[in-house]
Amino acid sequence: MLFTLDKDFGELAIVHLRPHAGLVRLVGLRARQQGPAMVAVLAKYESELQGGAILTVEDTRVRIRPGI
C-alpha cells in the first residue's frame, strides 16, 4: 500500500496497469493533518484497499476507485 501526495502513481496503476496493493493520494491536507488522515483511512477503508482500490483523500471527502 502506498500513501502519496503525487497523482502520478494513480496514472501508473490505471493507465499502465501496474500492480499495486492499494493507493491513497492525499490532496490539499496540511502536514499535521496527513498522519491522522492516514490512520482514519486505514481503519475505515481497509477492505477496499486490500482489494486494490485507489483512494483520493481530501479535507471533506474520500473518492474511491475500486480495484480491478
SULDA-V334776 format. One record per backbone hydrogen bond with DSSP energy under -1.0 kcal/mol. CO is the residue of the C=O (numbers start at 1). NH is the residue of the N-H. E is the energy in kcal/mol with one decimal. If there is no record, write none. Layout:
<<CO,NH,E> <CO,NH,E>>
This chain:
<<2,24,-2.9> <4,26,-3.0> <7,11,-1.3> <8,12,-2.1> <9,13,-2.1> <10,14,-2.7> <11,15,-1.8> <11,16,-1.4> <12,18,-2.0> <22,2,-2.0> <23,55,-3.0> <24,4,-2.6> <25,57,-3.1> <30,33,-1.6> <30,34,-1.3> <33,37,-2.1> <34,38,-2.4> <35,39,-2.1> <36,40,-2.3> <37,41,-2.6> <38,42,-2.4> <39,43,-2.0> <40,44,-2.4> <41,45,-2.9> <45,49,-2.4> <46,50,-2.4> <47,51,-1.2> <48,53,-2.0> <49,52,-1.9> <53,23,-2.0> <54,65,-2.6> <55,25,-3.2> <56,63,-2.6> <57,27,-2.9> <61,58,-3.0> <63,56,-2.5> <65,54,-2.6>>
